[in-house]
């Protein structure tokens, strides 16, 4: 189990490092080359290809996606006879992607997603959409023709993370090349790079939670509550943005932990508790090697520390706990209490607030709790007025 977990962590680090390389490239060809190399390496694919939506200057945002053309393809040097990537059956593939449903199939079950039967036996097939502002702009696919090599759900998630970065990076590169050709102000490229990072953060969070019904949407809600606290504390815009990023990625270390071991009605065993408590350290190991994520490491690493020193992983106390960690601790606890979990039903809003108040000064920073309680009711009122649901 530990060996399998370490392999997953290694794969995750590889994808994130590739993502950083993709983000720094402003060449469409270079971005796509890096993406396809990463697919072959990360999931042990025999063939990887990337389809992109055909350019059309008259396309409107409400037009259906397509047509798609194969922009590039790579074949593993280990494949004895080069194999083409079969065309996709868009009538089957597009409805899945438009409804955010995964596409992972093995053997003959994959044939309905292809334009025709492959020339040789297809062992496994995985495809993910490249989305930009909700629109499908391309598709990244992996094919295995090697006996016994089937893609896993974890590998599909890795491709999902890679695809979320690739979509915006390709758009950035296209924008940059267009700016060079037209001699326009290159400062516009920086705006797109900010969007690139934002989309990547969201992609990470979604990839972590999409298969777990108990935590789906948890990171987004935590980031919302954390932002509410940060504003209430009067933090700067840059600090607020960092708090939001930490809220989205505070549980990134759980990428190396099996949900089925933790999502159970009964009490966790000592081994399972230790496994759960390892996720801040694993998140730190994932994020630290990536320069543009280092500012969020303290918050992700310390969001389970307690004001009185009884938390983990370091047992820090009071103001020695980074402020971002103290903020996310309160936001995380409130959302955990007010949503269903395998071991209990969601607590009412009033009881959750009472628990925060009861644990103020022991588990939580009293000032953070005070600010949260001072602003949460107005937030709930605005959410209800907008037609959104809130904890009961």
C-alpha positions as CSV (number, residue, x, y, z in Angstrom):
1,X,0.0,0.0,0.0
2,X,2.8,2.4,0.9
3,X,4.6,1.7,-2.3
4,X,1.4,2.3,-4.3
5,X,0.9,5.6,-2.4
6,X,4.4,6.7,-3.1
7,X,4.0,6.0,-6.8
8,X,0.8,8.2,-6.8
9,X,2.7,11.0,-5.1
10,X,5.6,10.7,-7.5
11,X,3.1,10.8,-10.5
12,X,1.4,13.9,-9.0
13,X,4.7,15.7,-8.5
14,X,5.7,14.8,-12.1
15,X,2.4,16.3,-13.4
16,X,2.7,19.4,-11.3
17,X,6.3,20.0,-12.5
18,X,5.3,19.5,-16.1
19,X,2.5,21.9,-15.5
20,X,5.0,24.5,-14.3
21,X,7.0,24.0,-17.5
22,X,3.9,24.4,-19.6
23,X,3.0,27.6,-17.8
24,X,6.3,29.2,-18.6
25,X,6.1,28.4,-22.4
26,X,4.5,30.8,-24.8
27,X,4.9,28.5,-27.8
28,X,1.8,26.5,-28.8
29,X,4.0,23.7,-30.3
30,X,6.2,23.6,-27.2
31,X,3.1,23.4,-24.9
32,X,1.6,20.6,-26.9
33,X,4.9,18.7,-27.1
34,X,5.3,18.9,-23.3
35,X,1.7,17.8,-22.8
36,X,1.9,14.7,-25.0
37,X,5.3,13.7,-23.5
38,X,3.7,13.9,-20.1
39,X,0.8,11.7,-21.1
40,X,3.1,9.0,-22.5
41,X,5.2,9.1,-19.3
42,X,2.6,9.6,-16.6
43,X,0.1,7.0,-17.6
44,X,2.3,4.7,-19.6
45,X,0.3,5.2,-22.8
46,X,1.3,3.8,-26.2
47,X,-0.3,6.6,-28.2
48,X,-1.3,10.1,-27.1
49,X,-3.0,12.7,-29.2
50,X,-4.5,16.2,-28.9
51,X,-7.5,17.5,-30.8
52,X,-8.2,21.2,-31.0
53,X,-11.3,23.1,-32.1
54,X,-10.8,24.4,-35.6
55,X,-10.2,28.2,-35.7
56,X,-13.1,30.3,-36.7
57,X,-13.1,34.1,-36.3
58,X,-16.9,34.1,-36.8
59,X,-17.6,31.6,-34.0
60,X,-20.0,32.9,-31.3
61,X,-19.8,31.8,-27.6
62,X,-23.2,30.1,-27.9
63,X,-22.3,28.0,-30.9
64,X,-21.8,24.2,-30.3
65,X,-18.2,23.1,-30.0
66,X,-16.3,21.8,-33.0
67,X,-15.3,20.8,-35.5
68,X,-12.1,19.2,-34.0
69,X,-9.0,18.3,-35.8
70,X,-6.0,16.3,-34.6
71,X,-3.3,18.9,-33.9
72,X,-0.6,16.5,-32.8
73,X,0.1,12.9,-31.9
74,X,2.9,11.0,-30.2
75,X,3.7,7.3,-30.1
76,X,5.7,5.6,-27.4
77,X,9.1,4.3,-28.6
78,X,8.2,1.0,-26.9
79,X,5.4,0.3,-29.3
80,X,6.7,-2.3,-31.8
81,X,4.6,-1.1,-34.7
82,X,3.4,2.6,-34.8
83,X,-0.3,2.8,-34.4
84,X,-2.5,5.6,-35.4
85,X,-5.0,7.1,-32.9
86,X,-8.5,6.2,-34.1
87,X,-10.8,9.2,-34.6
88,X,-13.3,9.9,-31.9
89,X,-17.0,9.4,-32.2
90,X,-18.1,12.9,-31.3
91,X,-21.8,11.9,-30.9
92,X,-20.8,9.7,-27.9
93,X,-17.8,11.8,-26.6
94,X,-19.2,15.3,-26.6
95,X,-22.3,14.6,-24.5
96,X,-20.1,13.1,-21.8
97,X,-17.7,16.0,-21.7
98,X,-20.5,18.6,-21.8
99,X,-22.0,17.0,-18.7
100,X,-18.5,16.7,-16.9
101,X,-18.6,12.9,-17.0
102,X,-15.4,10.9,-17.1
103,X,-14.3,8.9,-20.2
104,X,-12.3,5.8,-19.2
105,X,-13.0,2.5,-21.0
106,X,-11.2,-0.8,-21.6
107,X,-11.2,-3.2,-24.5
108,X,-14.3,-3.5,-26.7
109,X,-16.2,-1.1,-24.4
110,X,-14.1,1.7,-25.7
111,X,-15.1,1.1,-29.4
112,X,-18.3,3.1,-29.2
113,X,-16.3,6.2,-28.4
114,X,-14.2,5.7,-31.5
115,X,-15.0,6.5,-35.2
116,X,-14.4,2.9,-36.0
117,X,-12.7,-0.3,-34.6
118,X,-8.9,0.2,-34.1
119,X,-6.6,-1.7,-36.5
120,X,-5.1,-3.7,-33.5
121,X,-6.5,-4.7,-30.1
122,X,-7.1,-1.7,-27.9
123,X,-6.6,-2.5,-24.3
124,X,-7.5,0.8,-22.6
125,X,-8.7,4.3,-23.6
126,X,-8.9,7.5,-21.7
127,X,-9.9,11.0,-22.9
128,X,-10.4,14.3,-21.1
129,X,-11.8,17.6,-22.4
130,X,-9.7,20.8,-22.6
131,X,-12.0,23.5,-21.4
132,X,-11.7,27.3,-21.4
133,X,-14.3,29.4,-19.7
134,X,-16.7,26.5,-19.8
135,X,-16.2,25.8,-23.6
136,X,-14.6,22.6,-24.9
137,X,-11.7,23.8,-27.0
138,X,-10.0,20.4,-27.4
139,X,-9.5,16.8,-26.2
140,X,-6.5,15.0,-24.8
141,X,-6.6,11.2,-25.3
142,X,-4.4,8.3,-24.3
143,X,-4.5,4.8,-25.9
144,X,-2.9,1.6,-24.6
145,X,-2.3,-1.4,-26.9
146,X,-0.1,-3.2,-24.4
147,X,-1.6,-6.3,-22.8
148,X,-2.2,-5.8,-19.1
149,X,-1.7,-2.0,-19.2
150,X,-5.1,-0.5,-18.3
151,X,-5.5,3.2,-17.3
152,X,-6.7,3.8,-13.7
153,X,-9.1,6.3,-12.4
154,X,-6.2,8.0,-10.6
155,X,-4.3,8.3,-13.9
156,X,-7.5,9.8,-15.5
157,X,-7.5,12.4,-12.7
158,X,-3.8,13.2,-13.4
159,X,-4.8,13.8,-17.1
160,X,-7.7,16.0,-15.9
161,X,-5.2,18.2,-13.9
162,X,-2.8,18.3,-16.9
163,X,-5.7,19.2,-19.3
164,X,-6.9,22.0,-17.1
165,X,-3.4,23.6,-17.3
166,X,-2.9,22.8,-21.0
167,X,-6.2,24.4,-22.1
168,X,-5.3,27.8,-20.7
169,X,-1.6,27.5,-21.6
170,X,-2.5,26.8,-25.2
171,X,-4.8,29.8,-25.2
172,X,-2.0,31.9,-23.6
173,X,0.5,30.8,-26.2
174,X,-1.9,31.6,-29.0
175,X,-2.6,35.0,-27.5
176,X,1.1,35.7,-27.1
177,X,1.9,34.7,-30.7
178,X,-0.9,36.8,-31.9
179,X,0.4,39.8,-29.9
180,X,3.9,39.3,-31.4
181,X,2.5,39.2,-34.9
182,X,0.3,42.3,-34.5
183,X,2.9,44.2,-32.4
184,X,0.3,44.9,-29.7
185,X,1.0,45.6,-26.0
186,X,2.6,42.5,-24.5
187,X,1.4,43.4,-21.1
188,X,-2.0,41.8,-22.0
189,X,-0.2,38.4,-21.8
190,X,0.2,38.9,-18.1
191,X,-3.5,39.0,-17.6
192,X,-3.9,35.7,-19.3
193,X,-1.2,34.2,-17.2
194,X,-3.1,35.1,-14.1
195,X,-6.2,33.4,-15.6
196,X,-4.0,30.4,-16.3
197,X,-3.0,30.1,-12.7
198,X,-6.5,30.6,-11.4
199,X,-7.8,27.9,-13.8
200,X,-5.1,25.5,-12.7
201,X,-5.9,26.0,-9.0
202,X,-9.6,25.2,-9.7
203,X,-8.6,22.2,-11.8
204,X,-6.5,20.8,-8.9
205,X,-9.3,21.2,-6.5
206,X,-11.9,19.6,-8.8
207,X,-9.7,16.7,-9.6
208,X,-9.2,15.9,-5.9
209,X,-12.9,16.0,-5.0
210,X,-14.9,14.9,-8.1
211,X,-15.0,11.2,-7.1
212,X,-16.0,11.8,-3.4
213,X,-19.6,12.7,-2.8
214,X,-18.9,13.7,0.7
215,X,-16.3,16.3,-0.1
216,X,-17.4,17.4,-3.6
217,X,-17.4,21.2,-3.6
218,X,-15.7,21.3,-0.1
219,X,-12.6,23.3,-1.2
220,X,-14.6,25.9,-3.1
221,X,-16.8,26.5,0.0
222,X,-13.8,26.7,2.3
223,X,-12.2,29.2,0.0
224,X,-15.4,31.3,0.1
225,X,-15.6,31.2,3.9
226,X,-11.8,32.0,4.1
227,X,-12.3,35.0,1.8
228,X,-15.1,36.2,4.0
229,X,-12.8,36.1,7.0
230,X,-9.8,37.7,5.2
231,X,-12.0,40.6,4.1
232,X,-13.3,41.0,7.7
233,X,-9.8,41.1,8.9
234,X,-9.0,44.0,6.5
235,X,-6.3,42.1,4.6
236,X,-4.9,43.4,1.4
237,X,-6.2,42.2,-2.0
238,X,-3.0,40.2,-2.6
239,X,-3.4,38.6,0.9
240,X,-7.0,37.8,0.2
241,X,-6.1,36.2,-3.1
242,X,-3.5,34.0,-1.3
243,X,-6.1,33.0,1.3
244,X,-8.5,32.0,-1.5
245,X,-5.8,29.8,-3.2
246,X,-5.1,28.1,0.1
247,X,-8.8,27.4,0.6
248,X,-8.9,25.7,-2.8
249,X,-5.8,23.6,-2.3
250,X,-5.7,23.1,1.5
251,X,-6.4,19.3,1.0
252,X,-4.1,18.7,-2.0
253,X,-2.2,16.2,0.1
254,X,-5.2,13.9,0.0
255,X,-4.3,13.0,-3.6
256,X,-2.1,10.2,-2.1
257,X,-4.8,8.9,0.3
258,X,-7.5,6.4,-0.6
259,X,-10.9,7.8,0.2
260,X,-12.5,4.4,0.7
261,X,-10.2,4.0,3.8
262,X,-11.5,7.2,5.4
263,X,-15.1,7.5,4.3
264,X,-16.7,5.0,6.7
265,X,-19.4,5.3,9.3
266,X,-17.3,4.0,12.2
267,X,-14.3,5.4,14.1
268,X,-11.0,5.5,12.3
269,X,-8.3,3.0,13.4
270,X,-5.0,4.4,14.6
271,X,-3.5,3.5,11.2
272,X,-6.3,5.3,9.3
273,X,-6.0,8.3,11.6
274,X,-2.3,8.5,11.0
275,X,-2.9,8.2,7.2
276,X,-5.4,11.1,7.4
277,X,-3.1,13.3,9.5
278,X,-0.3,12.8,6.9
279,X,-2.1,14.9,4.3
280,X,-0.8,18.3,5.3
281,X,2.8,17.1,5.1
282,X,2.1,15.4,1.7
283,X,0.5,18.6,0.5
284,X,3.7,20.5,1.5
285,X,5.8,18.0,-0.4
286,X,3.7,18.5,-3.5
287,X,3.6,22.3,-3.4
288,X,7.1,23.2,-2.2
289,X,9.0,22.3,-5.4
290,X,6.7,24.6,-7.5
291,X,7.9,28.2,-7.2
292,X,4.6,29.9,-8.0
293,X,2.9,27.9,-5.2
294,X,5.3,28.4,-2.4
295,X,3.3,31.3,-0.9
296,X,0.4,29.0,-0.2
297,X,2.5,26.2,1.5
298,X,2.2,27.6,5.1
299,X,-1.6,27.7,4.9
300,X,-1.9,24.2,3.4
301,X,0.6,22.8,5.9
302,X,-0.8,24.4,9.0
303,X,-4.6,24.4,8.6
304,X,-4.9,21.5,11.2
305,X,-2.8,23.3,13.9
306,X,-4.7,24.3,17.0
307,X,-4.5,27.5,19.0
308,X,-3.6,25.7,22.2
309,X,-0.9,23.5,20.6
310,X,-3.0,20.3,20.4
311,X,-3.1,20.2,16.6
312,X,-0.8,18.7,13.9
313,X,1.6,18.3,12.2
314,X,3.9,20.5,14.3
315,X,1.9,21.3,17.4
316,X,2.3,25.1,17.0
317,X,0.5,27.4,19.3
318,X,-1.3,30.8,19.0
319,X,0.4,33.4,16.8
320,X,3.2,31.0,15.8
321,X,0.6,29.4,13.5
322,X,0.6,31.2,10.2
323,X,-2.4,33.6,9.9
324,X,-3.6,31.9,6.7
325,X,-3.6,28.5,8.5
326,X,-5.7,29.9,11.3
327,X,-8.2,31.4,8.8
328,X,-8.6,28.2,6.8
329,X,-8.9,26.1,10.0
330,X,-12.1,27.9,10.9
331,X,-13.5,27.9,7.3
332,X,-12.6,24.2,7.0
333,X,-14.2,23.2,10.3
334,X,-17.4,25.1,9.6
335,X,-17.9,23.5,6.2
336,X,-17.0,20.0,7.6
337,X,-19.7,20.4,10.3
338,X,-22.4,21.7,8.0
339,X,-22.1,19.1,5.3
340,X,-22.9,15.3,5.4
341,X,-20.0,13.0,6.1
342,X,-19.9,9.2,6.1
343,X,-19.9,9.1,9.9
344,X,-22.7,11.7,10.6
345,X,-25.3,14.0,9.0
346,X,-24.7,17.7,8.6
347,X,-25.1,19.8,11.7
348,X,-27.4,22.8,11.6
349,X,-25.7,26.2,11.0
350,X,-26.5,27.4,14.6
351,X,-25.0,24.4,16.2
352,X,-21.8,24.7,14.0
353,X,-21.5,28.3,15.0
354,X,-21.9,27.3,18.6
355,X,-19.1,24.7,18.3
356,X,-16.8,27.3,16.8
357,X,-17.5,29.6,19.7
358,X,-17.1,26.8,22.2
359,X,-13.7,25.9,20.8
360,X,-12.5,29.5,20.5
361,X,-9.3,29.9,22.4
362,X,-8.6,26.2,22.4
363,X,-8.8,24.8,18.9
364,X,-9.3,28.1,17.0
365,X,-7.9,31.7,17.1
366,X,-10.6,33.7,19.0
367,X,-10.2,36.7,16.7
368,X,-10.8,34.6,13.6
369,X,-13.9,33.0,15.1
370,X,-15.2,36.4,16.1
371,X,-14.7,37.8,12.6
372,X,-16.3,34.7,11.0
373,X,-19.4,34.9,13.2
374,X,-19.7,38.6,12.6
375,X,-19.9,38.2,8.9
376,X,-21.5,34.8,8.2
377,X,-25.1,35.9,8.7
378,X,-24.9,38.6,6.1
379,X,-23.2,36.2,3.7
380,X,-26.0,33.7,4.2
381,X,-28.6,36.4,3.6
382,X,-27.0,37.4,0.3
383,X,-26.6,33.8,-0.8
384,X,-30.3,33.1,-0.1
385,X,-31.3,36.3,-1.9
386,X,-29.3,35.1,-5.0
387,X,-31.2,31.8,-4.9
388,X,-28.3,29.7,-3.6
389,X,-28.6,27.1,-0.9
390,X,-26.9,27.5,2.5
391,X,-26.5,25.2,5.5
392,X,-29.8,24.8,7.3
